[in-house]
Amino acid sequence: MPAPLVLTHEDDGLVAAFVGDHHAAGMGPWRSTVQAARTFCGRVARAGGWVGMGLDAQIDATRRAVRFVSWLLVTGRLVGSSDLLARCDLRLGVAAARYRPSARAWFTEIAQRLDVKQADIDLQWATLAKVTAVTGVLAEQIGTHEFEHAQAALVTAFAARGLPASGRNLTAALYRLRLTLFHAGRINSPRRPSARPPVSVMGWAAVRPQIAGAARRYVEQIALSLRPATVHHIEHDLREFGTWVTHQHPEVTAPAELERHHIEAYKGWLAQRGTRDGQPLSRTTIKNKLINLHCFFGRINEWGYPEAPRRPLLFAGDLPIVDRPLPRFLDDGAAAKLLRAARADPDPLARLVVELLARTGMRKGELLALTVDAVVQIGSAYWLRIPVGKLHNDRYVPLHPHLKELLNDWINRRPEGLRSNLLFVDRGRSLTAFRVDQALRRVAAEAGIGHVTAHQLRHTLATQAINRGMSLDAIAALLGHKTLAMTMVYARIADKTVAEEYFAVSEKVESLYGQPRHLPAEDEGTEMRKLRAEMHRRMLGNGYCARPVEMDCHFESICESCQFFVTTLEFKPTLQRQRDDATAKGQVGRQKIFERLLARLDGQAS
């Protein structure tokens, strides 16, 4: 790497090197450009060096020799300040590509391997040239320390310009450049560490020390056994309560001084508090906050914390009763439209995401955590390993052949050399929940079925499975449920017994509604009343029997004709009435059946 520029006199050797690189780039020896370079060197020498010049003088000198200064900056011979770059439009990306073609080729190869679009490659390269300019380190030698130093300085300088979008575009470009350099092995982490302490540290500053100390000690303990997301929610709820107590009841300095009336006041505050969009807190949210507070009080008492309350403050009756609505799912028609729209979508990521969610029932977080070795072959079939997720367990689900083809296509497209084992890495970035939601929104809009969520597809698969006879045990294994109680909710959605009995009753009720109106009794003759009574006796569930009365009907005595039919003396009066009815109607065959049964009963009695 060339040494940083230190000019104490006019440097013809430096100008000669510039002219040589200029010729190598296929550009002519313009006298004005060479003269501007010599004038710049002389001006810097007279000022006692570049560092000795003020910012305004540096800007003026740069603007008078743009090509020469750009060459100095991108070749590492001059270190410029971020303020200089923010105020001078030097187009360093063009200069770096012109004077350092080998470095440009190296970076382009890495970015293309990550499937970065050409326009973004150009933008990232120009940003990398700025990093070189403010650090003096050549593009292919940039490391974590140099990059983070340049990132902080450049964003601060460009944001200070005060324009509406100042610093935003540069920040986005630096983020994407960081990902590219990370996969190239130049940077240790794909994300910039935060310069400020997290809210979980700074947020306790407004809380009484004894309350904050007990709560933070408790959080440190539960962090050893609970998931980070769960700990985050508990810490947030305790910090919120501590802040409320400090502001509303400054006389309370420790949890031991809390009384029941403080809890009741806090419950009232939660009931009136709104969300960011002005909506009241849901009952579920309030319940979870109170549960976290109750567990905190109970456990620090059990663990012998000196700050623990002297008696219980929260009880089961304090928890609001939450609604338990049935899961929302897509009917078969809407689900078919969604899959047809997904298969027609030009984005391979959207096609795969929708198919995976719809055919496996996995949660969105499980989808994002899939690894490249998730597809395994067991016997002759292929299975997908769903990673450890919400319920701390993993599972295998069978792969549909079409889904296996989509996964093979996606894995074959995967760039080589990625420093990530995640399955879903798009242009060097791990897939985000926002990208999944965005793909679902677009596909659902194309299908014309309204808003669809990832969890809605999980409910849809479970409902489709139970409607088609899949057992609850199998559905629980498919969805990763720990208990059948979690799966029984889908039985409530698709209870086939309820449906069958309902429609059976509905047919009978509808048959009543469909009968013709009866004439008033005084308008009916004897034969009409006889006919109406006969029709009532022979009315069927979906019509009427037109058989003449005197004709035998085997179905009227089908059970009595069966060899497995058994009767006893207690049914003798009924059998006699049935025999007499057959005799009166002239139904000889039916009459003989009941006479035979009566004779059998008489033989048993004797």
C-alpha positions as CSV (number, residue, x, y, z in Angstrom):
1,M,0.0,0.0,0.0
2,P,1.4,3.5,-0.9
3,A,2.3,5.7,2.0
4,P,-0.1,8.5,2.8
5,L,0.7,11.8,1.1
6,V,3.2,14.1,2.9
7,L,4.2,16.9,0.6
8,T,6.8,19.4,1.8
9,H,7.8,20.5,-1.7
10,E,6.6,20.1,-5.3
11,D,6.7,16.4,-6.0
12,D,7.4,15.7,-9.7
13,G,7.7,12.0,-8.9
14,L,4.1,11.9,-7.7
15,V,2.9,13.7,-10.7
16,A,4.8,11.3,-13.0
17,A,3.1,8.3,-11.3
18,F,-0.2,10.0,-11.9
19,V,0.6,10.6,-15.6
20,G,1.7,6.9,-15.9
21,D,-1.6,5.6,-14.4
22,H,-3.5,8.1,-16.6
23,H,-1.8,6.6,-19.7
24,A,-2.5,3.1,-18.5
25,A,-6.1,3.9,-18.2
26,G,-6.2,4.9,-21.9
27,M,-6.4,8.6,-21.3
28,G,-4.4,11.3,-23.1
29,P,-1.7,13.5,-21.4
30,W,-3.8,16.7,-21.0
31,R,-1.6,19.6,-20.1
32,S,-4.2,21.2,-18.0
33,T,-4.6,18.1,-15.8
34,V,-0.8,17.8,-15.3
35,Q,-0.5,21.4,-14.5
36,A,-3.4,21.3,-12.0
37,A,-1.6,18.3,-10.3
38,R,1.7,20.3,-10.0
39,T,-0.1,23.4,-8.7
40,F,-1.9,21.2,-6.1
41,C,1.4,19.7,-4.9
42,G,3.0,23.1,-4.7
43,R,0.0,24.5,-2.7
44,V,0.1,21.7,-0.2
45,A,3.9,22.0,0.2
46,R,3.6,25.7,0.9
47,A,0.9,25.0,3.5
48,G,3.2,22.7,5.4
49,G,1.4,19.5,4.3
50,W,-2.1,18.3,3.7
51,V,-3.0,18.0,7.3
52,G,-1.9,21.5,8.0
53,M,-4.4,22.9,5.5
54,G,-7.9,23.9,6.8
55,L,-11.0,22.2,5.5
56,D,-12.0,25.2,3.3
57,A,-8.5,25.3,1.8
58,Q,-8.5,21.5,1.2
59,I,-11.9,21.8,-0.6
60,D,-10.7,24.7,-2.8
61,A,-7.5,22.8,-3.7
62,T,-9.5,19.7,-4.5
63,R,-11.9,21.4,-6.7
64,R,-9.0,22.9,-8.8
65,A,-7.4,19.4,-9.3
66,V,-10.3,16.9,-9.2
67,R,-8.7,14.2,-11.3
68,F,-5.4,14.3,-9.4
69,V,-6.9,14.3,-5.9
70,S,-9.3,11.5,-6.9
71,W,-6.3,9.5,-8.0
72,L,-4.5,10.2,-4.8
73,L,-7.6,9.2,-2.7
74,V,-8.4,5.9,-4.4
75,T,-4.8,4.7,-4.5
76,G,-4.3,5.3,-0.8
77,R,-1.8,8.1,-1.3
78,L,-4.0,10.7,0.4
79,V,-6.3,10.4,3.3
80,G,-9.3,12.8,3.0
81,S,-11.8,13.7,5.7
82,S,-15.4,12.6,5.6
83,D,-16.4,16.3,5.6
84,L,-14.3,16.8,2.4
85,L,-16.1,14.0,0.7
86,A,-19.5,15.2,1.8
87,R,-18.9,18.6,0.3
88,C,-17.1,17.6,-2.9
89,D,-18.6,15.4,-5.5
90,L,-15.5,13.5,-6.6
91,R,-17.1,10.4,-8.2
92,L,-14.5,8.2,-6.6
93,G,-16.1,5.0,-7.9
94,V,-15.3,6.0,-11.5
95,A,-11.8,7.0,-10.6
96,A,-11.2,3.8,-8.6
97,A,-12.4,1.7,-11.6
98,R,-10.2,3.6,-13.9
99,Y,-6.9,3.6,-11.9
100,R,-7.4,0.2,-10.1
101,P,-9.0,-2.1,-12.6
102,S,-7.8,-5.3,-10.9
103,A,-9.4,-4.3,-7.6
104,R,-12.6,-3.5,-9.5
105,A,-12.6,-6.9,-11.1
106,W,-12.0,-8.6,-7.7
107,F,-15.0,-6.8,-6.2
108,T,-17.3,-7.4,-9.2
109,E,-16.6,-11.1,-9.1
110,I,-17.6,-11.3,-5.4
111,A,-20.7,-9.2,-5.9
112,Q,-21.9,-11.2,-8.9
113,R,-21.4,-14.4,-7.0
114,L,-23.9,-13.1,-4.5
115,D,-26.3,-12.3,-7.3
116,V,-26.0,-8.5,-6.8
117,K,-27.5,-6.5,-9.6
118,Q,-25.1,-4.4,-11.7
119,A,-26.5,-1.1,-10.6
120,D,-26.0,-2.0,-7.0
121,I,-22.5,-3.3,-7.7
122,D,-21.6,0.1,-9.1
123,L,-23.1,1.8,-6.0
124,Q,-21.3,-0.4,-3.6
125,W,-18.0,0.0,-5.4
126,A,-18.3,3.8,-5.2
127,T,-19.0,3.5,-1.5
128,L,-16.0,1.3,-1.1
129,A,-13.9,4.0,-2.8
130,K,-15.1,6.5,-0.2
131,V,-14.0,4.0,2.6
132,T,-10.5,3.9,1.0
133,A,-10.4,7.7,0.8
134,V,-11.1,8.3,4.5
135,T,-8.9,5.4,5.7
136,G,-6.0,5.3,3.3
137,V,-6.4,1.5,3.0
138,L,-6.8,0.0,-0.5
139,A,-10.2,-1.6,-1.3
140,E,-9.1,-5.2,-1.3
141,Q,-7.3,-4.7,2.1
142,I,-10.3,-3.1,4.0
143,G,-10.9,-4.9,7.3
144,T,-13.5,-4.7,10.1
145,H,-11.7,-1.8,12.0
146,E,-11.2,0.3,8.9
147,F,-14.7,-0.2,7.6
148,E,-16.5,0.6,10.9
149,H,-14.3,3.7,11.4
150,A,-15.2,4.9,7.8
151,Q,-18.9,4.0,8.2
152,A,-19.3,6.1,11.4
153,A,-17.4,9.1,9.9
154,L,-19.1,9.1,6.5
155,V,-22.7,8.7,7.8
156,T,-22.1,11.5,10.3
157,A,-20.6,13.9,7.7
158,F,-23.3,13.2,5.0
159,A,-26.2,13.5,7.5
160,A,-24.8,16.9,8.7
161,R,-25.5,18.4,5.2
162,G,-29.2,18.8,6.4
163,L,-30.9,17.6,3.2
164,P,-34.1,15.6,3.6
165,A,-32.5,12.3,2.6
166,S,-29.0,13.2,3.9
167,G,-27.1,10.1,4.9
168,R,-30.0,7.6,4.1
169,N,-28.8,6.4,0.7
170,L,-25.2,6.2,2.0
171,T,-26.3,4.3,5.1
172,A,-28.2,1.7,2.9
173,A,-25.2,1.4,0.5
174,L,-22.8,0.9,3.4
175,Y,-25.1,-1.8,4.8
176,R,-25.1,-3.8,1.5
177,L,-21.4,-3.2,1.1
178,R,-20.8,-4.6,4.6
179,L,-22.7,-7.8,3.6
180,T,-20.6,-8.2,0.4
181,L,-17.3,-7.7,2.3
182,F,-18.5,-10.1,5.0
183,H,-19.1,-12.9,2.5
184,A,-15.7,-12.1,1.0
185,G,-14.1,-12.8,4.3
186,R,-12.9,-9.2,4.9
187,I,-15.3,-8.3,7.8
188,N,-16.1,-10.3,10.9
189,S,-19.9,-9.5,11.2
190,P,-22.6,-8.8,8.7
191,R,-24.1,-6.2,11.1
192,R,-22.7,-3.1,12.6
193,P,-22.6,-3.2,16.3
194,S,-24.7,-0.5,17.9
195,A,-22.7,2.4,19.3
196,R,-25.3,3.1,22.0
197,P,-26.1,0.9,25.0
198,P,-29.4,-1.0,24.5
199,V,-32.7,0.2,26.0
200,S,-32.5,-2.7,28.4
201,V,-29.5,-1.0,30.0
202,M,-30.2,2.7,29.6
203,G,-34.0,2.4,30.2
204,W,-33.5,1.6,33.9
205,A,-31.9,4.9,34.6
206,A,-35.3,6.5,35.3
207,V,-36.3,3.7,37.8
208,R,-35.6,3.7,41.6
209,P,-32.3,1.9,42.2
210,Q,-33.7,-0.8,44.5
211,I,-36.5,-1.6,42.1
212,A,-34.2,-1.6,39.2
213,G,-31.6,-3.7,41.0
214,A,-34.0,-6.4,42.0
215,A,-35.6,-6.5,38.6
216,R,-32.4,-6.7,36.7
217,R,-31.0,-9.4,39.0
218,Y,-34.2,-11.4,38.3
219,V,-33.8,-10.9,34.6
220,E,-30.2,-12.1,34.6
221,Q,-31.4,-15.3,36.3
222,I,-34.3,-16.1,33.9
223,A,-32.0,-15.3,31.0
224,L,-30.2,-18.5,31.9
225,S,-33.2,-20.7,31.2
226,L,-35.6,-18.8,28.9
227,R,-35.4,-17.8,25.3
228,P,-34.0,-14.3,24.5
229,A,-37.3,-13.2,23.0
230,T,-39.1,-14.2,26.2
231,V,-36.6,-12.5,28.4
232,H,-36.9,-9.4,26.3
233,H,-40.6,-9.2,26.9
234,I,-40.3,-9.8,30.6
235,E,-37.6,-7.1,30.9
236,H,-39.7,-4.6,29.0
237,D,-42.8,-5.2,31.2
238,L,-40.8,-5.0,34.5
239,R,-39.1,-1.8,33.3
240,E,-42.4,-0.3,32.3
241,F,-43.9,-1.1,35.7
242,G,-40.8,0.3,37.5
243,T,-40.9,3.5,35.4
244,W,-44.7,3.9,36.2
245,V,-44.1,3.4,39.9
246,T,-41.2,5.9,40.0
247,H,-43.3,8.6,38.2
248,Q,-46.7,8.0,39.8
249,H,-45.6,6.9,43.3
250,P,-42.2,8.4,44.1
251,E,-42.5,7.5,47.7
252,V,-42.1,3.8,46.8
253,T,-38.3,3.1,46.7
254,A,-38.3,-0.8,46.7
255,P,-40.7,-3.6,45.8
256,A,-41.1,-4.4,49.5
257,E,-42.9,-1.1,49.9
258,L,-45.6,-1.9,47.3
259,E,-49.2,-2.3,48.4
260,R,-52.3,-3.7,46.9
261,H,-53.6,-0.2,45.9
262,H,-50.5,0.4,43.8
263,I,-51.3,-2.8,41.7
264,E,-54.9,-1.7,41.3
265,A,-53.8,1.7,40.1
266,Y,-51.4,0.1,37.7
267,K,-54.2,-2.1,36.3
268,G,-56.3,1.0,35.7
269,W,-53.4,2.7,33.9
270,L,-52.9,-0.4,31.6
271,A,-56.6,-0.4,30.8
272,Q,-56.4,3.3,29.7
273,R,-53.1,3.2,28.0
274,G,-53.1,3.1,24.2
275,T,-50.7,1.7,21.6
276,R,-48.7,3.8,19.2
277,D,-51.6,3.9,16.8
278,G,-54.0,5.0,19.5
279,Q,-55.7,1.6,20.0
280,P,-56.3,0.3,23.6
281,L,-54.1,-2.6,24.7
282,S,-55.6,-6.0,24.0
283,R,-56.7,-8.2,26.9
284,T,-54.0,-10.7,26.0
285,T,-51.3,-8.0,26.3
286,I,-52.5,-6.9,29.6
287,K,-52.8,-10.4,30.9
288,N,-49.2,-11.2,29.8
289,K,-47.9,-8.0,31.5
290,L,-49.6,-8.9,34.8
291,I,-48.4,-12.5,34.6
292,N,-44.8,-11.4,34.2
293,L,-45.2,-9.0,37.2
294,H,-46.8,-11.8,39.3
295,C,-44.0,-14.2,38.5
296,F,-41.4,-11.5,39.4
297,F,-43.0,-10.9,42.8
298,G,-43.5,-14.6,43.6
299,R,-40.0,-15.7,42.6
300,I,-38.0,-13.0,44.3
301,N,-40.0,-13.9,47.4
302,E,-39.2,-17.6,47.0
303,W,-35.5,-16.8,46.2
304,G,-35.2,-14.7,49.3
305,Y,-34.5,-11.3,47.8
306,P,-34.5,-8.7,50.5
307,E,-36.6,-6.3,48.3
308,A,-39.4,-8.9,47.9
309,P,-43.0,-7.7,48.8
310,R,-44.2,-8.8,52.2
311,R,-47.4,-10.4,51.0
312,P,-49.0,-11.4,47.6
313,L,-50.1,-8.5,45.5
314,L,-51.5,-10.1,42.4
315,F,-54.1,-12.9,42.2
316,A,-55.8,-15.0,39.6
317,G,-58.8,-12.7,39.6
318,D,-56.7,-9.8,38.5
319,L,-56.0,-11.4,35.1
320,P,-58.5,-10.4,32.4
321,I,-60.5,-13.2,30.7
322,V,-59.2,-13.3,27.1
323,D,-61.2,-14.2,24.0
324,R,-60.2,-17.5,22.4
325,P,-61.4,-17.1,18.8
326,L,-61.0,-20.0,16.4
327,P,-58.0,-19.8,14.0
328,R,-58.7,-18.0,10.7
329,F,-58.0,-20.1,7.6
330,L,-58.5,-20.1,3.9
331,D,-61.2,-22.2,2.4
332,D,-60.3,-24.7,-0.4
333,G,-61.1,-22.3,-3.2
334,A,-59.1,-19.4,-1.8
335,A,-56.1,-21.7,-1.0
336,A,-56.2,-23.0,-4.6
337,K,-56.2,-19.5,-5.9
338,L,-53.2,-18.6,-3.7
339,L,-51.1,-21.5,-4.9
340,R,-51.9,-20.9,-8.6
341,A,-50.9,-17.2,-8.2
342,A,-47.7,-18.3,-6.4
343,R,-46.7,-20.7,-9.2
344,A,-47.2,-17.9,-11.7
345,D,-45.1,-15.4,-9.8
346,P,-41.8,-14.5,-11.5
347,D,-39.9,-14.3,-8.1
348,P,-38.5,-17.8,-7.2
349,L,-38.2,-16.8,-3.6
350,A,-41.9,-15.9,-3.4
351,R,-42.9,-19.1,-5.1
352,L,-40.9,-21.2,-2.7
353,V,-41.9,-19.3,0.4
354,V,-45.7,-19.6,-0.3
355,E,-45.4,-23.3,-1.2
356,L,-43.4,-24.0,2.0
357,L,-45.8,-22.3,4.3
358,A,-48.9,-23.8,2.6
359,R,-47.6,-27.4,2.3
360,T,-45.7,-27.8,5.6
361,G,-47.6,-25.6,8.0
362,M,-44.4,-24.3,9.5
363,R,-44.2,-21.0,11.4
364,K,-42.7,-17.9,9.9
365,G,-39.8,-18.0,12.4
366,E,-39.1,-21.7,11.5
367,L,-39.0,-20.8,7.8
368,L,-36.4,-18.1,8.4
369,A,-34.3,-20.5,10.4
370,L,-34.2,-23.3,7.8
371,T,-30.6,-24.5,7.0
372,V,-29.1,-25.7,3.7
373,D,-29.1,-29.3,5.0
374,A,-32.8,-29.3,6.0
375,V,-33.8,-31.7,3.2
376,V,-33.0,-35.3,4.2
377,Q,-33.8,-38.6,2.6
378,I,-35.3,-41.3,4.8
379,G,-35.8,-44.5,2.9
380,S,-37.2,-43.6,-0.5
381,A,-38.9,-40.4,0.6
382,Y,-37.6,-36.9,1.2
383,W,-38.3,-35.0,4.5
384,L,-37.8,-31.5,5.6
385,R,-36.3,-30.9,9.0
386,I,-38.0,-28.0,10.8
387,P,-35.5,-26.4,13.2
388,V,-36.0,-25.9,16.9
389,G,-38.5,-23.2,17.3
390,K,-41.2,-21.7,19.5
391,L,-41.9,-24.9,21.5
392,H,-38.2,-25.9,21.9
393,N,-38.5,-28.9,19.6
394,D,-37.7,-29.8,16.1
395,R,-39.5,-32.2,13.7
396,Y,-39.5,-33.8,10.3
397,V,-42.3,-33.3,7.8
398,P,-42.7,-35.1,4.5
399,L,-41.9,-33.1,1.3
400,H,-44.4,-32.9,-1.5
401,P,-42.6,-33.7,-4.9
402,H,-43.4,-30.2,-6.3
403,L,-41.9,-28.6,-3.2
404,K,-38.8,-30.8,-3.4
405,E,-38.3,-29.5,-7.0
406,L,-38.6,-25.9,-5.9
407,L,-36.1,-26.5,-3.0
408,N,-33.6,-28.2,-5.4
409,D,-33.9,-25.3,-7.8
410,W,-33.3,-22.8,-5.0
411,I,-30.3,-24.6,-3.6
412,N,-28.8,-24.9,-7.1
413,R,-29.1,-21.1,-7.4
414,R,-27.4,-20.6,-4.1
415,P,-24.0,-18.7,-4.5
416,E,-20.9,-20.6,-3.5
417,G,-18.8,-19.4,-0.6
418,L,-21.5,-17.8,1.5
419,R,-20.6,-17.4,5.2
420,S,-24.0,-18.6,6.3
421,N,-25.7,-22.0,6.6
422,L,-29.2,-20.5,6.3
423,L,-31.2,-21.7,3.4
424,F,-32.7,-18.3,2.6
425,V,-29.9,-15.9,1.8
426,D,-30.8,-13.4,-0.9
427,R,-28.0,-11.3,-2.3
428,G,-25.9,-11.9,0.8
429,R,-28.7,-11.0,3.2
430,S,-30.6,-13.4,5.4
431,L,-34.3,-13.4,4.6
432,T,-36.3,-11.1,6.9
433,A,-39.9,-11.5,8.2
434,F,-40.8,-8.3,6.3
435,R,-39.7,-10.0,3.0
436,V,-41.9,-13.0,3.7
437,D,-44.9,-10.8,4.5
438,Q,-44.3,-8.7,1.4
439,A,-44.2,-11.9,-0.8
440,L,-47.5,-13.1,0.8
441,R,-49.2,-9.7,0.3
442,R,-48.2,-9.6,-3.4
443,V,-49.2,-13.2,-4.2
444,A,-52.5,-12.8,-2.3
445,A,-53.3,-9.6,-4.1
446,E,-52.6,-11.3,-7.5
447,A,-54.9,-14.2,-6.4
448,G,-57.6,-11.6,-5.4
449,I,-58.2,-13.2,-1.9
450,G,-57.3,-10.2,0.4
451,H,-54.9,-10.2,3.2
452,V,-53.1,-13.5,4.1
453,T,-50.6,-14.2,6.8
454,A,-48.0,-17.0,7.3
455,H,-49.9,-18.3,10.3
456,Q,-53.1,-18.3,8.4
457,L,-51.6,-20.8,6.0
458,R,-50.6,-23.0,9.0
459,H,-54.2,-23.0,10.1
460,T,-55.4,-23.7,6.6
461,L,-53.2,-26.8,6.2
462,A,-54.4,-28.2,9.6
463,T,-58.1,-27.6,8.7
464,Q,-57.6,-29.2,5.3
465,A,-56.0,-32.2,6.9
466,I,-58.7,-32.8,9.5
467,N,-61.5,-32.3,7.0
468,R,-60.0,-35.1,5.0
469,G,-59.7,-37.6,7.8
470,M,-56.2,-37.1,9.1
471,S,-55.9,-38.1,12.8
472,L,-55.3,-35.5,15.5
473,D,-52.0,-37.3,16.5
474,A,-50.7,-37.0,12.9
475,I,-51.7,-33.3,12.7
476,A,-50.0,-32.6,16.1
477,A,-46.8,-34.2,14.8
478,L,-47.0,-32.3,11.5
479,L,-47.4,-28.9,13.2
480,G,-45.0,-29.6,16.1
481,H,-47.6,-29.4,18.9
482,K,-46.5,-30.7,22.3
483,T,-50.0,-31.6,23.5
484,L,-53.2,-32.7,21.7
485,A,-55.0,-29.8,23.5
486,M,-53.2,-27.5,21.0
487,T,-54.5,-29.5,18.1
488,M,-58.0,-29.9,19.4
489,V,-58.8,-26.3,18.3
490,Y,-58.9,-27.6,14.7
491,A,-61.4,-30.3,15.6
492,R,-63.6,-27.4,16.8
493,I,-63.3,-25.9,13.3
494,A,-64.1,-29.0,11.4
495,D,-66.3,-31.2,13.6
496,K,-67.7,-33.7,11.1
497,T,-70.1,-35.3,13.6
498,V,-71.7,-31.9,14.3
499,A,-71.9,-31.2,10.5
500,E,-73.5,-34.5,9.7
501,E,-76.1,-34.4,12.4
502,Y,-76.9,-30.8,11.6
503,F,-77.6,-31.5,7.9
504,A,-79.6,-34.6,8.8
505,V,-81.8,-32.5,11.1
506,S,-81.9,-29.7,8.6
507,E,-83.3,-31.9,5.9
508,K,-86.2,-33.0,8.1
509,V,-86.9,-29.4,9.2
510,E,-86.8,-28.3,5.6
511,S,-89.3,-31.0,4.6
512,L,-91.7,-29.6,7.1
513,Y,-91.3,-26.1,5.7
514,G,-91.9,-27.4,2.2
515,Q,-95.4,-29.0,2.9
516,P,-98.5,-27.6,1.3
517,R,-100.8,-25.6,3.5
518,H,-103.7,-27.6,5.1
519,L,-107.3,-26.6,4.5
520,P,-109.3,-25.6,7.5
521,A,-111.0,-28.6,9.2
522,E,-114.5,-27.4,8.1
523,D,-113.5,-27.3,4.5
524,E,-112.2,-30.9,4.4
525,G,-114.3,-33.8,3.5
526,T,-114.0,-37.3,5.0
527,E,-112.0,-38.7,2.1
528,M,-109.7,-35.7,2.1
529,R,-109.0,-36.1,5.8
530,K,-108.3,-39.8,5.3
531,L,-106.0,-39.0,2.4
532,R,-104.1,-36.4,4.3
533,A,-103.6,-38.8,7.3
534,E,-102.4,-41.5,4.9
535,M,-99.9,-39.1,3.3
536,H,-98.6,-38.1,6.7
537,R,-98.0,-41.7,7.6
538,R,-96.1,-42.4,4.4
539,M,-94.2,-39.1,4.1
540,L,-90.5,-39.6,3.5
541,G,-87.5,-37.4,4.3
542,N,-87.2,-36.1,0.7
543,G,-90.6,-37.0,-0.9
544,Y,-93.7,-39.2,-0.6
545,C,-94.4,-42.9,-1.1
546,A,-97.0,-43.5,-3.9
547,R,-97.4,-47.3,-3.2
548,P,-101.0,-48.4,-2.9
549,V,-102.1,-49.2,0.6
550,E,-102.9,-52.9,-0.1
551,M,-99.5,-53.6,-1.7
552,D,-96.8,-55.2,0.4
553,C,-93.6,-53.2,1.2
554,H,-90.6,-55.3,2.3
555,F,-89.0,-52.2,3.8
556,E,-91.8,-51.8,6.3
557,S,-90.7,-55.1,8.0
558,I,-87.1,-55.3,6.8
559,C,-85.7,-55.7,10.3
560,E,-88.3,-58.2,11.4
561,S,-87.4,-60.3,8.4
562,C,-83.6,-60.4,9.3
563,Q,-82.2,-63.6,10.9
564,F,-80.6,-61.5,13.6
565,F,-83.8,-60.0,14.7
566,V,-84.7,-60.9,18.4
567,T,-87.8,-60.0,20.3
568,T,-89.4,-60.7,23.7
569,L,-92.8,-60.9,25.3
570,E,-92.8,-57.3,26.2
571,F,-93.1,-56.4,22.5
572,K,-96.0,-58.7,21.9
573,P,-98.7,-56.0,21.9
574,T,-96.7,-54.0,19.3
575,L,-96.3,-57.0,17.1
576,Q,-100.0,-57.8,17.4
577,R,-100.9,-54.2,16.3
578,Q,-98.5,-54.5,13.3
579,R,-100.1,-57.8,12.3
580,D,-103.6,-56.3,12.6
581,D,-102.5,-53.3,10.5
582,A,-101.2,-55.6,7.8
583,T,-104.4,-57.6,7.8
584,A,-106.6,-54.5,7.5
585,K,-104.5,-53.3,4.5
586,G,-104.5,-56.7,2.9
587,Q,-100.7,-57.1,3.0
588,V,-100.5,-60.9,3.2
589,G,-96.7,-61.2,3.2
590,R,-96.3,-58.6,6.0
591,Q,-99.1,-60.3,7.9
592,K,-97.4,-63.7,7.8
593,I,-94.1,-62.2,9.1
594,F,-95.7,-60.9,12.3
595,E,-97.9,-64.1,12.7
596,R,-94.7,-66.1,12.6
597,L,-93.0,-63.8,15.3
598,L,-96.1,-64.1,17.5
599,A,-96.2,-67.8,17.2
600,R,-92.5,-67.9,18.3
601,L,-93.3,-65.8,21.3
602,D,-96.3,-68.1,22.2
603,G,-94.0,-71.1,22.0
604,Q,-91.5,-69.5,24.3
605,A,-94.2,-68.7,26.9
606,S,-95.5,-72.4,26.9
